[in-house]
Amino acid sequence: MVPSLRERFNREYSPEKYRKFLDDLNKVCGTPTAFRVSETPCFLPASLLQTMCDCGRDLTLQLVNDPKYRKASDAAVPAQYSVANESRLPMFLQVDFGIACNSSGELEPKLVELQAFPSLYGYQPALAKQYIESYDLPAKLKVFFGDLSEDSYWQLMRRLIVSGCDPENVVLMEIDPFEQKTLPDFLITQKRLGIVIINIRELVKQGKRLFYSKDGKLVPIRRIYNRCIVDELERKRVKLPFDLRDDLEVEWAGHPNWYFRVSKFSIPYLRHRSVPKTFFLNEVKKLPADRESYLLKPLYAFAGAGIRFAPSDDDIAAIPAGERHNYILQERINFTPVVKTPHGDTQLEVRIMYVWPEGGELTPVLPLVRMGRGKMMGVDHNRNLEWVGSSAGLIVS
């Protein structure tokens, strides 16, 4: 997208440099990455990223500042996963955009989805920094938005997640965390903040408090940085050692209810130039004739699971009438291939990662990028291709 940087990178690239980059990245992460990492970073103009940041902010504020939407979103939070002591606002937020051409031939962001849930806040800056170091890229390329530096970024993350507690009493909670593909992110976060990685299956509840076991002793938990996805809890039929609805003496670094309140459920309520036409399936009176232009998405699946392109009558008939409120029909985004690679022009999906400190403002901190040449942009859907997968957006002013 910045021709001079792209041409130089492609010209100087070699498989040996890529292998060395991966080796060094794995050392930084403390574990091999279990998903595909692209051979290249993406050089993104600051102006385009600023447009995305502004769009994401507008969309989020449209939701959280609307009392009617807040009431409507009560229906999105399943009763069995309605956690007590909900925060007034989400602490972590991701807004994903595809890059498409408008009728004037100009590039513009189009909303893919949004989610008030932590993303790869540890891994992503490490990945971006490693690209710069391994490929000897210009030092003026930025990893973070605004005036953030690596030091001030991690000070901010400490303030959000640890919040003045003893790190021993702060846990990153996940299902079987050491088996997750996101383990590199967990390990970097643990190393940076000193917090403890805990399997949700192994927590202990006593009265209104939660504990974890360390060296044969129970350690009290004061704050939880929650990384559990409800879809996975359901899919794995995890039996929890406590009830999420209990009024527990614990603080949440990112309250779990926001995972539902700002999500695919939100998209039909949004009105913005970046938002494709989106409808709850149960509210669709007549299905569109041009099915190729639409996607069918389950609201609460993760990483692209369950998406149907050009949904057929049979696809829709297979969903019971009583479950159709849990699906959306969304106009398909025609991604524009904008990155020239040795394997062909490649599409981008850009995630703007935000934080929202208590008493502060919704703040974009850095971009995350996925590269792909297929229908789906997730790293799991581009496994047999090269110059695709997880990548970083390096900011070009």
N, C-alpha and C positions, 0 to 999 in steps of 0.2 A: 504493500500500500504506500510505502515510501520508496520509490523506484531505486534511488541511489543505494540505499541500505540493503534492499532486497537483492539487487544485482551483485553487490559486493559479497553478500553472504553466500549466495548460490555459487559464485565463482570460486570462493575460497574454501567451500565446504569439502570435507572428505569423510569417508566412513570411519577412518581412524580417529578423527576429531570427535565424531559422534559417540564412538565406543568409550573414549576417554571421558567425555561429558557424562555419560551414563554411570560410569564407574565412580566418578567424583560425586555425582548427585546421590548415589546410593550410600556413599560414605557420610555425606552430610545428613542424610535422612536416618542413618543407623539401621537401614534395612533395604532390601531391593524393592523397587516399585513393581507392584503386581499388575499395573495397567500400562498401556502403551504411551510412551512419552515421545512427542514429535521431535524430529531431527532439527527443527528450527523454531526460534521464537517468532513472534509477529511484531512488526514495527508499525505502531498505530499512531496516527496523528492526534495530538492533544485536542484539537478542535472537535474531531469526531467523538472521542471519548467524553469530552465535556457535554456534548449533546446527549450521549447516553446517560451520563450522571444526572443531568437535568431531567430527562424523561423519567428515569427511575425514581427520582425524588418527587416529581409531580404525581406519578402514579401512586406512590406510597401515601403521600399526604392526602390524596383524594380519598383513600380508604380510611385511614386512621382518624381523619378530621370529620368524618361523616357519622353522626350518631345512628342514622338509619342503617348504614352498612354494619356498624359495630353490632347492632341488634340482630341483623340478618345473619352475621357470621357466627352467632351462637349456635346455629344449626349445623355449622361445619365441625364443631368440636364434639366428637363422640362422647357420650356420657361416661363410658368406662375409662376414658383418657382425659377427662376434665380435671386438670391439676389445680389444687387450691392456691390462693394468694397470687393470682395473676398480676403481672406488672401492667402499668398503664400503657406502655409502648414496647415494641419489640427491641431487643438489644442488638440482634444480628439480622441482616437482611441481604438477600441476593436477588438481583434482577438480571435475567438472561435476555440478550437481544441477538437476533440474527441480522446480518447486514444484507440489505436488498437495494435494488435500484427503483427509484420512483419513475413516474411517467416522463419526467424531464431528464432522465438519465443520471440523476444525482444519487449518491449513496445515502441511505438513511437507515436508522435502526428500527427494527420491528420486534415487538415483545414476543418472546417465546413463552416464558413463565416467570413467576416470582415466588419467593419462599422466605418466610421469616424464620430462618434456621441457620446455625453456623455452617460455614463451608470450610475450605482448606486455608484457614488463616495462618497456619504454621507452614505448610508445605509450599504454598504459592509464592511467597516472597523468596524462599530458598531456591525454588526452581528458576525464577527470573534472574536472581543473582548468579546462579551457576551458568546460565546461558551466557551472560556477559563475561564472566571469568573464563569459561572454557573456550569460547570462540573469540576472545580478545576483541570484544565489541566496544564501541565508543563509550567512554565513561559518562558522557552527558545524557545517555539514555536513562530515563527514570523508571523506577519500579513502582513507586507510590504516587498517589495523587496529592496535590496541594504542596504544603511545606513539610510533609512527613518524610523523615529519614528512617533508616533501619532502627536506630536507637529510639527515636520518639514513637515509632510504630509499636515497638514492643513495650514501651512504657504505657502506651494507651491500652494495649491488650492486657497488661498486668492489672491496670486500673479496672478494666471491665470484668475480668475473670476472677482475679484473686481478691480485689477490692479490700485490701488492707488486712485480710485474714492471714493466718499462718498457712503457707502452701500445703503443709501436711494435712490440713483440714479442708482442702479444696480438691475435688475429684473431677476428672474427665470421665464421664460415664457412657459406656457403650455396651452393646451385646457382643460378647466374645471378641474384645477389641484387638487381640493379637492375631486374629484370623481375618480381620477386615482389610480390604484393599487400601483403605485410608490410614493404615497404620503409620506410614511415613509422617503424615500430618500430626498424629497423636504423639509420636516420639519427639518431633521437633517442639511441639507445644510443651510437653513435659520438660524437656531440656531447658527451654527458654524461661519457663515460669516456675519450675520446681514442683508442679502439682502432680497428683497421683492418677494413673490410669487404672480404672476399675471396671470389672465385668459386672453389669447390673444384676446378673444371676447370683452374685456372691455377697451382695449387701446384707446387712443384718439390721433388723428393726427392733428397737427396744423403746416402748412407750411411744413418744412422738419424735424420736430421734433415729437417725440412720448412722451406721458404723461400717467400717471395713476392717478386715483383719490384717495385722502387720506383726510379724515375729511373735505370733501367738497371742497378741493383745488386740483389743478392739479400739480403733481410733475413731473419734466422732467426726462426722462430716458437717461442715458449716455451709459450704457452697458447692453447687453442682453445675459443671459445664456440660450440658446435656448433648450427646451426639447420637442418641438412640432414635432410629426411625420407626414409627409405629407400624408401617407396612411390614418391616422385618420382624417386629415383635409378633405380629399376627401370623406371618408366613412360617416362622419357626416355632410357633405355639409356645413362646417363652412363658414359663410360670414365674411370675415375679415374687420376690420374698417380701414385698410390701404392696399396698394399694396406692396407686398414683393419686387417688382422690383424697387420701388422708391429709389432714391438716398437720403437716410435718414441720418441725423446727429446723428448717433448712432454707437457704436462699438459692435462687436459680440464676445462673449467669446465662440468660436467654431462656425465658419462661416457655415451657413446652406448648402451651395452648396457642402461641402465635404461629406455630408450624401449620395449624389449620386455618387460622384467621386470615393470614396473608399467604395465599397459595393459589393453585389453579382454580379453587372455588371463587377467588376474587375476580377473575378475568371477565366474566360476563357483566360485572357491575362497572367496569372501567370505561370511561369515555375519553379517548386520547388518540391523536393522529398515529401513534406508534402501535396501537392495539388492533390486531386483526379481529374480524367479526367472530364472536364467540357466544355460544348459547348452551344452557343446560339442556341435556338431551330430553328430559321429561317435558320441557317447555316448547320443543320443536313441533309445530303443528303439521308442517309438510317438509319432508326431507328434500334437500337441494338436488336438482337434477345433475349438476356438475360435481359428482362425488369426488372426482380427481382433485378438486380444489379444497378438500376438507380432510381433517384428521378427527378421529374419535379417541378421546383420552380419558382414562379413569382418573378421578380426582386425587387419589391418595397413593398411587403407585409411585415408585422411585426409579430414577435412572432410565427413564424411557420405557419401563415395563408396561405392557398392555396396550400400547398405542397402535391404532389401526389406520393405515393410509387408505384413502378412497374407500371408506367403510361401505360394505355391501348391505343389502336388505337382510341377508342371513346374519351378518355381524351384529346388526342392531336387534334383530329378532331374538338373538341368543341372550340378550340382556333382559332379565325379568323387569316388568313394568315398575315394580316396587324398588328397583335398584337404579333406575335411569337418572335419578337426581344426583347420583354419584359419578356421572360422566358428563363431559362437555364435548360439543361439536365445534371445531375451531377451523377457521379459514387457514389454509396452508400458506406458509411463507415461502416465497421463491428466493432462496438464498442466492446471492450473487457471488461466484467464485472471484476472490479478490487477491489471493496470494499466489504468485507464480512460483511453482516448484518444478524440479526435474521430472516429476510424475504427473504434471498437469496442474491447471489452475484449481485452487482449493478454497472451500468455503470456511467461514468462521462463525462461531457462536461466541459472543463476548459476555461474560458475567461481570457486572459491576458489584463489588463487594462493599457493603456499608456496615457501619456500626452506629449505634444510637445510645450514647452515654446518658445515664439518668440525669435529667436537668440540662442536657446539652442538645445539640442538633443532630439530625440525620446526616452522617458524614461518609462520603465515599472514600475508601482507603486504597484499593488497588483493583486492577482488572485480572480476570482469569479467562483463559482462551481455550476453546476446543476447536480442533481442525478436523475436517472430514470431507469426503467426496461421495458419500453415499446418502441415502435418505435420512439416516439418523446421525446426529453429531456426537453422541456420547462415545467415550473411549472404548466401551464394550462393543460398539457397532462398527469399528474401523480396524479390527485386529489384524486383518490380512493385507493391509495397505501400508505404504511407506509415506513419510512426510505428512502424517495425520496423528491425531490423538491429543493428549494433554499438552498444552503449551502455555506460554506467558505472553502477555501484551506489554511490550516495552514502549514507553511513552516518548513520542518525538515532539518536542516543542517547535 
